[in-house]
Structure formats: structure tokens, C-alpha cells
Amino acid sequence: MNRRRQRLTTITADTIDTVLLASLIAALLAGAVAAATLLRTLKFGPPVGDILRFGPYAQPAPIWRIDAVRSSDHRHCVLQPAVMAKAHGSLVVEQRLADGRTFQVHWAGGPTGDADGNCGSAVDLTLEFPEMQTLVNADAAGRHFFLGF
């Protein structure tokens, strides 16, 4: 009788270990699915209508050069926050494309960069999220910090 009880105890302990391990794996998988779903629904970046102002109060790094695309002719041009701050102007977020990581913006102000890469003084541009984040960081010493919520 003692051997049978010992065998049942061993089987029960193994079963409990297996159930606990399976539960832990299921919880981890459920958490991973929830995190992936949450990341898909979050929209990182500034909201439509947000305005980034560049003026003498801003001190962006002079080495920053951001590649942009003109919406009208799809040609590349350069945004240099230091030049934009010196010339004054603003960038308005007009639209966020379906992918959620591409922004349509409008620049109005002085030149955006050196003569050879200048986008113009009034131009519609297409920017990707990393470029947009760099401009937000350059804007007025971080007044437009965002996390994307």
C-alpha cells in the first residue's frame, strides 16, 4: 500500500509541475499577443493639427539634416532645424497616412536649408516618423515632446 501511495504522490507532483508550466507558457503567450496588439493600435508621433514653431528661441544642433520629400513633385529636399530656427517659421501636421508612420506636413517660413537643398518657404512635405521625431526634438527646446498616446 505504501508503494502505491508513493507512486500516486510522484504522479500527482509531476502532473502539478506540468500544469504549472503549461499555465506559465499560456500566460506568456497571452501577454505577447496583447503587447503586439497594443503596439499596432498606438500611433506614435504628433497628432494632426500640431504645430512646430521654429524661431530665435530654439537652439537646435547645426549638424541636423533631415531628408524630406516634396508632395508636389516627389523630389527630395533638406530640412535643417538650425536654418529653420534662424529664418523663423512653422510646420503644421496636416495628415497622417494609413500606415501611421508617415506624415503630410506644411512648412511656412524662411528657407529650410542651404541653397542647394532648400525645400522652399511654403511647401507641403512628406516625412517619416524618425524625421518627424527629430523635428519635434529640435522644436523650441522640446516643447512638443510626445510619446505617441
WOLINFEN-V282668 format. One line per field, one symbol per residue. ss: DSSP state (A for helix, B for strand, O for the rest). Layout:
ss=???
//
This chain:
ss=OAAAAAAAAAAAAAAAAAAAAAAAAAAAAAAAAAAAAAAAAOOOOOOOOOBBBBOOOOOOOOOOOBBBBBOOOOOBBBBOAAAAAAAOBBBBBBBBOOOOOBBBBBBBBOOOOOOOOBOOOBBBBBBBAAAAAAAAAAAAAAOOOOOOO
//
